[in-house]
Amino acid sequence: MSRRRWKLVSLSILCLLLLPALVVLAQQEGQPQGQAEPPAEGGTIGGPAPDLGGIDQILEGEEEVFSGSTFSYDPGNRRDPFKSLLAGPELPEIRGPRPEGIPGLLIDEIDLTGIFRTSKGFVAQVSAANQKRSYLLKEGDQLYDGDVVSISRNEVVFKQIVQDPTALKPFREVVKSLNPA
């Protein structure tokens, strides 16, 4: 950080610290000597005390950042600039063991192997990439990171929950086809 910028930051911090004292002095100067008004319930003359706890906390955090002992980055609604644009989507964080069977399947890990027509509608047969088992899915089945929306003659539509805070919708539609083109 340049010297000029450091001086400006130091001056602004000093002004923030002295501002409440200057306000109290100005209020006291306007009153005649010996007839001081008793402090109000908030603790200052003429009104409630300003909440300085948040300001102190912010200033302490800024001092740590300026000294170089910590790093702070607030992305706001912007993407993380340190994350590669070429990297594929990350798998959701898995906390603890996943349940057995269909509720433990991730949509990105399954392959569609067949679709059958039954008297109650279509049923999809899927196999998990990390398991040697296949499962039969019907509309409305819940998976670990989403659910089955619809099953037609050649494709299955999933609604996958997205863990991206910048996404407009908290889910995305994933379509798996029998005959991918």
C-alpha positions in Angstrom: 0.0 0.0 0.0 1.4 3.4 -0.9 2.2 6.0 1.7 -0.4 8.4 0.4 -3.1 5.8 0.6 -2.0 4.7 4.0 -2.2 8.4 5.2 -5.7 8.7 3.8 -6.9 5.5 5.5 -5.3 6.5 8.8 -6.9 10.0 8.6 -10.3 8.5 7.9 -10.1 6.1 10.8 -9.0 8.9 13.1 -12.0 11.0 12.0 -14.4 8.1 12.6 -13.0 7.7 16.1 -13.1 11.4 17.0 -16.6 12.1 15.5 -18.6 11.0 18.6 -16.4 13.0 20.9 -16.9 16.1 18.8 -20.6 15.7 18.8 -20.8 15.5 22.6 -18.5 18.6 22.9 -20.6 20.6 20.5 -23.8 19.7 22.5 -22.2 20.7 25.8 -20.9 24.0 24.4 -24.4 25.2 23.5 -25.6 24.9 27.1 -24.9 27.6 29.8 -22.2 26.9 32.5 -23.5 25.2 35.7 -26.9 24.2 34.2 -25.9 21.0 32.5 -28.7 18.8 31.6 -28.6 15.3 33.2 -27.7 12.5 30.8 -30.7 10.7 29.2 -31.2 7.0 29.5 -28.9 6.3 26.6 -25.9 7.8 28.4 -25.3 10.9 26.3 -26.7 14.4 26.5 -29.6 15.0 24.3 -30.5 11.5 23.1 -29.6 7.8 23.1 -26.0 6.7 22.9 -24.8 5.8 19.5 -23.9 2.1 19.0 -20.2 2.1 18.5 -19.7 -1.7 18.9 -20.1 -2.3 15.2 -17.6 0.5 14.2 -15.0 -0.8 16.6 -15.3 -4.3 15.2 -15.0 -3.1 11.6 -12.0 -0.9 12.4 -10.2 -3.9 14.2 -10.8 -6.0 11.1 -9.5 -3.3 8.8 -6.4 -2.9 10.9 -5.7 -6.6 10.7 -6.1 -6.5 6.9 -3.8 -3.4 6.6 -1.1 -4.9 8.7 -1.0 -8.0 6.5 -1.9 -10.5 9.2 -5.2 -11.5 7.5 -6.8 -11.4 4.1 -10.4 -10.4 3.3 -12.4 -10.9 0.1 -16.0 -10.1 -0.3 -17.3 -11.4 -3.6 -20.8 -9.8 -3.3 -22.8 -11.2 -6.2 -19.7 -11.7 -8.4 -18.2 -15.0 -9.3 -15.0 -16.1 -7.5 -12.1 -14.8 -9.7 -9.8 -17.6 -8.4 -12.0 -20.4 -9.7 -11.2 -21.7 -13.2 -13.8 -21.0 -15.9 -12.6 -24.2 -17.6 -13.3 -26.5 -14.7 -16.4 -28.6 -14.8 -19.2 -28.4 -12.2 -18.3 -29.5 -8.8 -20.1 -32.4 -7.1 -22.1 -31.2 -4.1 -20.4 -31.5 -0.7 -21.2 -34.8 0.9 -21.4 -34.7 4.7 -21.3 -38.1 6.2 -22.3 -41.4 4.5 -25.0 -41.3 1.9 -28.1 -43.5 2.4 -28.3 -46.9 0.7 -30.4 -47.4 -2.5 -32.1 -44.7 -4.6 -32.0 -41.9 -1.9 -28.1 -42.2 -2.0 -27.7 -41.8 -5.8 -26.3 -38.6 -7.3 -27.8 -37.6 -10.7 -24.3 -37.0 -12.2 -23.2 -40.5 -11.2 -26.0 -42.5 -12.8 -26.3 -43.9 -16.4 -29.7 -44.6 -18.0 -29.7 -48.2 -19.2 -33.4 -48.7 -20.1 -37.0 -47.5 -20.0 -39.9 -49.8 -19.6 -43.6 -49.2 -20.1 -45.8 -50.6 -17.3 -49.6 -50.3 -16.6 -48.8 -47.5 -14.2 -46.5 -45.5 -16.6 -42.9 -45.5 -17.5 -40.1 -46.9 -15.3 -36.4 -46.1 -15.9 -33.6 -48.5 -15.2 -30.4 -46.8 -14.1 -27.0 -48.0 -13.0 -24.7 -46.2 -10.6 -21.1 -45.6 -11.9 -19.6 -46.5 -8.5 -21.8 -49.5 -7.8 -22.5 -52.8 -9.5 -26.2 -52.5 -9.0 -29.1 -51.2 -11.1 -32.2 -49.4 -9.8 -35.7 -48.8 -11.1 -36.9 -45.2 -10.9 -40.4 -43.9 -11.3 -41.7 -40.3 -11.5 -41.4 -38.5 -8.1 -38.5 -40.6 -6.7 -36.1 -38.7 -4.5 -32.4 -39.0 -5.2 -29.6 -37.5 -3.0 -29.3 -34.3 -5.0 -32.7 -34.0 -6.7 -35.7 -36.0 -7.9 -37.2 -37.5 -11.0 -39.6 -35.1 -12.8 -40.7 -37.1 -15.7 -40.0 -40.3 -17.7 -40.9 -40.6 -21.4 -40.2 -43.2 -24.1 -36.6 -42.2 -24.7 -35.5 -39.9 -21.8 -35.7 -39.1 -18.1 -35.9 -35.6 -16.8 -34.3 -34.8 -13.4 -34.5 -31.7 -11.2 -31.1 -31.3 -9.6 -30.5 -29.0 -6.6 -27.8 -26.5 -7.3 -25.4 -25.3 -4.5 -24.4 -22.1 -6.4 -25.4 -18.9 -4.6 -25.1 -16.9 -7.8 -27.6 -19.0 -9.7 -31.0 -17.5 -10.5 -32.8 -20.8 -9.8 -31.9 -23.2 -6.9 -32.2 -26.1 -9.3 -31.4 -27.2 -12.8 -33.0 -29.6 -15.2 -30.9 -32.6 -16.3 -32.1 -34.8 -19.2 -30.6 -38.3 -19.6 -31.5 -39.9 -23.0 -31.4 -43.6 -24.0 -29.9 -42.7 -27.4 -27.7 -39.7 -26.8 -27.0 -37.8 -30.0 
